[in-house]
Amino acid sequence: MWTTLGNPESRAAAAAETAQRTYLRGTIYDRNGKPISYSESVNGKRKYNGGRAFSTVTGYFSRIYGTMGIEKAFNTELVSSKCKGDTKKGHNITLTLDWDLQNAAYSAISDIAQGAAVVLDARSGEILALASTPTFKPESLEDDWSDLCTVDGLFLPNAYKSTFAPGSDFKILSACAVIDNGVSGQRVDDQGSYTFKNGQTITNYDSRAFGEIDLDDAIEYSSNVYFITKALEMGGKKLEASLRKFLLGESIDLDFTTLSSNLDFENYQDEVVGSIAFGQGKTEVTPLYMAMAAQAIGNNGVMLKPYMVRSMTNGDGTEVSSGQTQELATVTSKDTANRVTNAMTIAAKHYGFDYIEPEGWEVAAKTGTAQTGSNTNAWIVSFAPSENPRYVVVVMAAHQNHDGIYYKDSVDSLYEALSDYDRARGDS
């Protein structure tokens, strides 16, 4: 006879199944107390206010198809709580997401078939927006289920569950390695291409040649040749050690998910080492991870742990937990982080980023265009203001035929939304 007694996960699932038949499922709110998902009756059909913008984060609860997203990660808490009286209510969860910013993030990528937009509070690690496409209407999930199951990657949200080749935005991590390993001093003669010993030739974008360049130039013009040259100068093992400080290749447990990434130097062949240095090779990351890496560089080399749950209250309304700012890793020195930030600020001006008005914030940014067969992954990784950053913004479009700068308007729209958000809070 099969039982759940020996399996903790099965026991927890059985307990949750029992609880949802007796407890009113808790409400999920945005950071300002606006309900995103809620229930009106015990074991009743879930109600959704967030629509497509929120569905890839908050997910769904279905008596037929189970759970996804926040609804899954906190299923036990949502259907259990210490309550007085006859009415049994699960925990309510307030997220760090802001309603307007989340909708702005979704709008910024809504025309991209496979996209992601991330907004972090650079000072706290709070996730202010986390949007993905493709997405779905949670209110009609059960009716649309058969069609939804045919959509590739729908239930592996691109912002935090699926991984992608980063392309040249990865050069901000490699730049830290170049500085930290003492090979940034000598300029590189960039003639537009680099040929490895095995005969493989790598070119810059459009085969452009930049002549004698330093690190700032290499970030501004996105020179593959520079970063290949410097990677081979320091050696694959030193490059790898520097990149591992960014927690690349590790599973990073967050409060609502686990982030994955891949970093594989194989046997340190020159062509592998060189390709990794400019964001290709066997390197894959999530957009949320790249936001973390950018935040660390903007934060003097200290990576914060992103979090999604701002607070949780029990059925009686008593707060039982709250999100806290946590330092995750020191990825580089303050001096190195500041040098890379300066290079990213120069690059942002080259891309045409203006001061964000009326605050007058200066943007630091790096674009990326990763070749993936006949298509590209296009990226912009940024933060602002470049001195003492408040916000990190990342936009990614996978399997496109555009380069990263094509999505500058999407990033601009998010900074405009952040300007409104900042003024509404009266932040200083």
C-alpha positions as CSV (number, residue, x, y, z in Angstrom):
1,M,0.0,0.0,0.0
2,W,1.4,3.4,-1.0
3,T,1.7,6.1,1.7
4,T,3.2,9.6,2.0
5,L,4.7,8.8,5.4
6,G,8.3,8.4,4.2
7,N,8.3,11.3,1.8
8,P,8.5,14.8,3.3
9,E,7.5,16.5,0.0
10,S,4.5,14.2,-0.3
11,R,3.4,14.9,3.2
12,A,3.7,18.6,2.7
13,A,1.7,18.4,-0.5
14,A,-1.0,16.3,1.2
15,A,-1.2,18.8,4.1
16,A,-1.5,21.7,1.7
17,E,-4.3,19.8,-0.2
18,T,-6.1,19.4,3.1
19,A,-5.6,23.0,4.1
20,Q,-6.9,24.5,0.9
21,R,-10.2,22.8,1.5
22,T,-10.5,24.6,4.9
23,Y,-8.6,27.8,4.6
24,L,-9.4,30.9,2.5
25,R,-6.4,31.2,0.3
26,G,-4.3,34.3,1.1
27,T,-4.1,37.4,-1.1
28,I,-1.0,38.4,-3.1
29,Y,-0.4,42.2,-3.1
30,D,1.9,44.6,-4.9
31,R,4.2,46.6,-2.7
32,N,1.5,49.3,-2.2
33,G,-1.2,47.0,-1.1
34,K,-3.0,46.5,-4.5
35,P,-4.3,42.9,-4.8
36,I,-2.8,40.9,-7.6
37,S,-4.4,37.5,-6.9
38,Y,-7.1,36.7,-4.4
39,S,-9.8,34.3,-3.4
40,E,-13.4,35.0,-2.4
41,S,-14.3,31.5,-1.1
42,V,-12.5,28.5,0.4
43,N,-11.2,26.3,-2.4
44,G,-12.9,28.6,-4.9
45,K,-11.6,29.7,-8.3
46,R,-8.7,32.2,-8.0
47,K,-9.3,35.8,-9.0
48,Y,-6.6,37.8,-10.8
49,N,-6.1,41.5,-11.2
50,G,-2.6,41.5,-12.5
51,G,-3.3,39.9,-15.9
52,R,-0.5,39.2,-18.4
53,A,1.9,41.6,-16.8
54,F,2.1,39.7,-13.5
55,S,1.2,36.1,-14.5
56,T,4.8,34.9,-15.2
57,V,5.8,36.0,-11.7
58,T,2.7,35.4,-9.5
59,G,1.7,32.4,-11.6
60,Y,-1.6,30.6,-11.0
61,F,-3.5,28.4,-8.7
62,S,-5.8,25.9,-10.4
63,R,-7.6,22.9,-8.8
64,I,-7.0,21.1,-12.1
65,Y,-3.5,22.2,-13.2
66,G,-1.9,23.0,-9.9
67,T,0.3,26.0,-9.2
68,M,3.1,28.1,-10.7
69,G,5.2,31.1,-9.6
70,I,4.6,32.8,-6.3
71,E,1.4,30.7,-6.0
72,K,3.6,27.6,-6.0
73,A,6.6,28.8,-4.1
74,F,4.4,29.9,-1.2
75,N,1.5,27.5,-1.6
76,T,1.8,26.2,2.0
77,E,1.8,29.7,3.5
78,L,-1.1,30.8,1.3
79,V,-3.4,28.0,2.6
80,S,-2.3,27.9,6.3
81,S,-2.1,30.4,9.1
82,K,-2.7,30.7,12.8
83,C,-6.1,32.3,13.1
84,K,-8.5,33.0,16.0
85,G,-12.2,32.5,15.5
86,D,-14.1,30.4,13.1
87,T,-12.8,32.0,9.8
88,K,-9.6,30.4,8.7
89,K,-7.4,32.5,6.4
90,G,-4.1,31.8,4.8
91,H,-1.2,34.2,4.9
92,N,-1.3,37.3,2.8
93,I,1.9,38.1,0.9
94,T,3.0,41.6,-0.1
95,L,5.6,41.6,-2.9
96,T,8.3,44.1,-3.7
97,L,6.8,44.5,-7.2
98,D,5.3,47.9,-8.0
99,W,2.1,47.8,-10.0
100,D,2.9,50.6,-12.3
101,L,6.6,49.6,-12.8
102,Q,5.5,46.0,-13.5
103,N,3.0,47.1,-16.1
104,A,5.7,49.4,-17.6
105,A,8.1,46.5,-17.8
106,Y,5.6,44.4,-19.6
107,S,4.6,47.2,-22.0
108,A,8.3,47.6,-22.8
109,I,8.6,44.0,-24.1
110,S,5.0,43.2,-25.1
111,D,5.9,43.3,-28.8
112,I,8.9,40.9,-28.3
113,A,8.0,37.2,-28.7
114,Q,10.7,36.0,-26.3
115,G,11.6,38.9,-24.0
116,A,12.4,39.9,-20.4
117,A,12.6,43.2,-18.5
118,V,14.0,43.5,-15.0
119,V,14.1,46.4,-12.6
120,L,16.0,46.2,-9.3
121,D,16.3,48.6,-6.4
122,A,20.1,48.9,-6.5
123,R,20.4,49.8,-2.9
124,S,18.2,47.2,-1.3
125,G,18.0,44.3,-3.7
126,E,14.2,44.6,-4.0
127,I,12.8,43.4,-7.3
128,L,10.5,46.2,-8.5
129,A,9.5,44.6,-11.8
130,L,10.1,41.3,-13.4
131,A,8.3,40.8,-16.7
132,S,8.6,38.0,-19.4
133,T,7.1,37.2,-22.7
134,P,5.5,34.9,-23.8
135,T,2.9,35.3,-21.1
136,F,-0.7,34.3,-20.5
137,K,-4.1,35.4,-19.1
138,P,-4.3,33.7,-15.7
139,E,-8.1,34.3,-15.4
140,S,-8.7,32.0,-18.5
141,L,-5.9,29.6,-17.8
142,E,-8.1,26.5,-17.5
143,D,-10.0,27.3,-20.7
144,D,-6.8,28.0,-22.6
145,W,-4.7,25.2,-21.2
146,S,-4.4,23.1,-24.4
147,D,-3.2,26.1,-26.4
148,L,-0.9,27.3,-23.7
149,C,0.9,24.0,-23.5
150,T,2.0,24.5,-27.2
151,V,3.8,27.8,-26.5
152,D,7.5,27.1,-26.2
153,G,8.9,28.2,-22.8
154,L,5.7,29.7,-21.5
155,F,6.1,28.2,-18.1
156,L,9.8,28.9,-17.9
157,P,9.7,32.7,-17.7
158,N,12.5,34.3,-19.6
159,A,13.3,36.9,-16.9
160,Y,14.4,34.3,-14.3
161,K,14.0,30.7,-15.4
162,S,15.4,30.4,-18.9
163,T,19.1,31.0,-19.6
164,F,20.6,32.8,-22.6
165,A,24.0,33.6,-24.2
166,P,24.7,37.1,-22.9
167,G,26.8,38.6,-25.7
168,S,28.8,41.8,-25.2
169,D,27.0,42.9,-22.1
170,F,29.0,40.2,-20.4
171,K,32.1,42.3,-21.1
172,I,31.4,44.3,-17.9
173,L,32.2,41.2,-15.9
174,S,35.3,40.4,-18.1
175,A,36.4,44.0,-17.6
176,C,36.5,43.4,-13.9
177,A,38.8,40.4,-14.5
178,V,41.0,42.4,-16.8
179,I,41.6,45.1,-14.1
180,D,41.8,42.7,-11.2
181,N,44.4,40.5,-12.9
182,G,46.6,43.5,-13.8
183,V,46.4,43.4,-17.6
184,S,44.5,46.6,-18.2
185,G,47.5,48.8,-18.6
186,Q,48.7,48.1,-22.2
187,R,46.6,49.1,-25.1
188,V,45.5,46.7,-27.8
189,D,45.8,47.2,-31.6
190,D,42.4,46.2,-32.8
191,Q,42.4,45.5,-36.5
192,G,38.8,44.2,-36.5
193,S,39.5,40.4,-36.1
194,Y,41.4,37.9,-34.1
195,T,42.6,34.5,-35.4
196,F,43.3,31.7,-33.0
197,K,46.0,29.1,-33.3
198,N,43.4,26.6,-34.6
199,G,42.6,28.9,-37.5
200,Q,39.2,30.1,-36.1
201,T,38.7,33.8,-36.7
202,I,36.5,36.1,-34.6
203,T,35.5,39.5,-35.8
204,N,34.1,42.6,-34.1
205,Y,30.5,43.5,-34.9
206,D,30.4,44.5,-38.6
207,S,34.2,43.7,-38.7
208,R,34.9,47.2,-37.4
209,A,38.5,48.0,-36.6
210,F,39.2,50.4,-33.8
211,G,43.0,50.7,-33.8
212,E,44.9,51.3,-30.5
213,I,42.3,51.1,-27.7
214,D,42.2,50.9,-24.0
215,L,39.6,49.4,-21.6
216,D,37.2,52.4,-21.8
217,D,37.4,52.3,-25.6
218,A,36.8,48.5,-25.6
219,I,33.6,48.9,-23.6
220,E,32.4,51.9,-25.5
221,Y,32.9,50.3,-29.0
222,S,32.4,46.7,-27.8
223,S,35.6,45.3,-29.1
224,N,35.7,41.5,-29.2
225,V,39.4,41.7,-30.2
226,Y,40.4,43.6,-27.0
227,F,38.7,41.2,-24.7
228,I,40.0,38.1,-26.5
229,T,43.5,39.5,-26.3
230,K,43.3,40.4,-22.6
231,A,41.7,37.0,-21.7
232,L,44.6,35.1,-23.3
233,E,47.1,37.5,-21.7
234,M,45.8,36.7,-18.2
235,G,45.0,33.1,-19.0
236,G,41.8,31.1,-18.7
237,K,42.2,30.0,-15.1
238,K,42.6,33.6,-13.9
239,L,39.6,34.7,-16.0
240,E,37.5,31.9,-14.6
241,A,38.5,32.6,-11.0
242,S,37.4,36.2,-11.5
243,L,34.1,35.3,-13.1
244,R,33.3,32.7,-10.4
245,K,33.4,35.6,-7.9
246,F,30.2,36.7,-9.6
247,L,28.7,33.3,-8.6
248,L,28.5,32.2,-12.3
249,G,27.7,28.6,-12.6
250,E,26.2,28.3,-9.1
251,S,22.6,27.8,-8.1
252,I,21.5,30.9,-6.3
253,D,18.5,30.4,-4.0
254,L,16.2,33.4,-3.8
255,D,13.0,33.7,-1.8
256,F,10.8,32.7,-4.7
257,T,13.0,30.8,-7.1
258,T,16.5,29.3,-7.8
259,L,18.6,31.0,-10.4
260,S,20.8,29.0,-12.7
261,S,23.7,29.9,-15.0
262,N,26.4,28.1,-16.9
263,L,30.1,28.8,-17.2
264,D,32.2,26.1,-18.9
265,F,35.9,26.7,-19.8
266,E,36.2,23.1,-21.0
267,N,40.0,22.5,-21.2
268,Y,40.9,26.2,-21.4
269,Q,41.5,26.1,-25.1
270,D,42.4,29.6,-26.4
271,E,39.2,29.8,-28.6
272,V,37.0,28.8,-25.6
273,V,38.7,31.3,-23.2
274,G,38.5,34.1,-25.8
275,S,34.9,33.4,-26.7
276,I,33.8,33.5,-23.0
277,A,35.5,36.8,-22.5
278,F,33.2,38.6,-25.0
279,G,30.1,36.8,-23.9
280,Q,29.8,33.7,-26.2
281,G,31.0,30.2,-25.7
282,K,29.3,27.9,-23.2
283,T,28.1,30.8,-21.1
284,E,24.4,31.2,-20.3
285,V,22.6,33.5,-17.8
286,T,19.2,34.8,-16.9
287,P,18.3,38.5,-17.3
288,L,17.7,38.6,-13.5
289,Y,21.3,37.4,-13.0
290,M,22.7,40.1,-15.3
291,A,20.7,42.6,-13.3
292,M,22.5,41.3,-10.2
293,A,25.9,41.5,-11.8
294,A,25.2,45.1,-12.9
295,Q,24.0,46.0,-9.4
296,A,27.2,44.6,-7.9
297,I,29.4,46.7,-10.2
298,G,27.3,49.8,-9.4
299,N,27.4,49.0,-5.7
300,N,31.2,49.2,-5.4
301,G,31.6,45.5,-6.0
302,V,29.1,44.1,-3.5
303,M,26.3,41.9,-4.9
304,L,23.0,42.0,-3.0
305,K,20.6,39.2,-2.9
306,P,17.4,40.1,-4.8
307,Y,14.2,39.4,-3.0
308,M,10.5,39.3,-4.0
309,V,8.5,39.1,-0.8
310,R,8.3,42.4,1.1
311,S,6.3,41.0,4.0
312,M,3.9,38.2,5.0
313,T,1.0,38.5,7.5
314,N,-1.0,35.7,9.1
315,G,-4.7,35.3,9.0
316,D,-5.1,37.8,11.9
317,G,-3.1,40.5,10.1
318,T,0.0,40.1,12.2
319,E,3.3,40.5,10.2
320,V,5.2,37.2,10.6
321,S,8.2,37.9,8.3
322,S,9.6,40.6,6.1
323,G,12.2,40.8,3.4
324,Q,15.7,42.1,4.3
325,T,18.6,43.4,2.4
326,Q,21.4,40.8,2.3
327,E,24.9,40.9,0.9
328,L,25.5,37.9,-1.3
329,A,29.1,38.3,-2.5
330,T,31.9,40.7,-3.0
331,V,32.7,40.3,-6.7
332,T,35.5,42.8,-7.1
333,S,37.1,45.8,-5.4
334,K,35.5,49.3,-5.1
335,D,38.2,50.7,-7.4
336,T,37.7,48.2,-10.1
337,A,33.9,48.6,-9.9
338,N,34.2,52.3,-10.2
339,R,36.5,52.0,-13.3
340,V,34.0,49.7,-15.0
341,T,31.1,52.0,-14.1
342,N,33.0,54.9,-15.6
343,A,33.5,52.9,-18.8
344,M,29.8,52.0,-18.9
345,T,28.9,55.7,-18.4
346,I,31.0,56.6,-21.4
347,A,29.3,53.8,-23.4
348,A,25.8,55.0,-22.4
349,K,26.6,58.4,-23.9
350,H,27.9,56.7,-27.0
351,Y,24.5,54.8,-27.3
352,G,22.6,58.1,-26.9
353,F,21.3,57.8,-23.4
354,D,20.6,61.3,-22.1
355,Y,20.2,62.5,-18.6
356,I,17.0,61.3,-17.1
357,E,15.0,64.4,-16.3
358,P,14.1,66.2,-14.1
359,E,16.3,64.2,-11.8
360,G,19.4,64.6,-14.0
361,W,20.5,61.0,-13.5
362,E,23.3,59.8,-15.7
363,V,23.0,56.3,-17.1
364,A,25.7,53.6,-17.1
365,A,25.0,50.9,-19.7
366,K,26.3,48.1,-21.9
367,T,24.6,46.5,-24.9
368,G,25.0,43.0,-26.0
369,T,24.2,41.0,-29.2
370,A,24.9,37.3,-28.8
371,Q,24.9,35.2,-32.0
372,T,22.7,32.1,-31.7
373,G,22.7,30.4,-35.0
374,S,20.8,32.6,-37.5
375,N,19.4,34.7,-34.7
376,T,20.6,36.9,-31.9
377,N,19.9,37.5,-28.2
378,A,19.8,41.3,-27.8
379,W,20.6,42.9,-24.4
380,I,20.9,46.2,-22.6
381,V,22.2,46.1,-19.1
382,S,22.1,49.4,-17.2
383,F,21.9,51.3,-14.0
384,A,21.2,54.9,-12.9
385,P,22.4,57.3,-11.7
386,S,25.8,56.1,-12.6
387,E,27.2,57.5,-9.3
388,N,25.5,55.9,-6.4
389,P,22.9,54.0,-8.4
390,R,19.3,53.7,-7.3
391,Y,17.9,51.4,-10.0
392,V,19.1,48.7,-12.4
393,V,17.3,48.1,-15.7
394,V,17.8,45.1,-18.0
395,V,16.0,44.4,-21.2
396,M,16.6,41.2,-23.2
397,A,15.1,40.0,-26.5
398,A,15.9,36.4,-27.5
399,H,15.9,34.9,-31.0
400,Q,15.7,38.2,-32.8
401,N,17.4,39.8,-35.8
402,H,18.4,43.0,-34.0
403,D,21.3,44.2,-32.0
404,G,21.1,45.3,-28.4
405,I,20.8,49.1,-29.1
406,Y,17.6,48.4,-31.0
407,Y,15.8,48.1,-27.6
408,K,17.0,51.4,-26.2
409,D,13.5,52.9,-26.4
410,S,12.3,50.0,-24.1
411,V,15.0,50.9,-21.6
412,D,14.2,54.6,-21.9
413,S,10.5,53.9,-21.2
414,L,11.4,52.1,-18.0
415,Y,13.6,55.0,-16.7
416,E,10.7,57.3,-17.4
417,A,8.5,55.1,-15.3
418,L,11.2,55.0,-12.6
419,S,11.4,58.8,-12.6
420,D,7.7,58.9,-11.9
421,Y,8.1,56.2,-9.2
422,D,10.9,58.1,-7.6
423,R,9.1,61.4,-7.5
424,A,5.9,59.7,-6.1
425,R,8.0,58.3,-3.2
426,G,9.7,61.6,-2.6
427,D,13.0,59.7,-2.5
428,S,16.3,61.5,-2.2
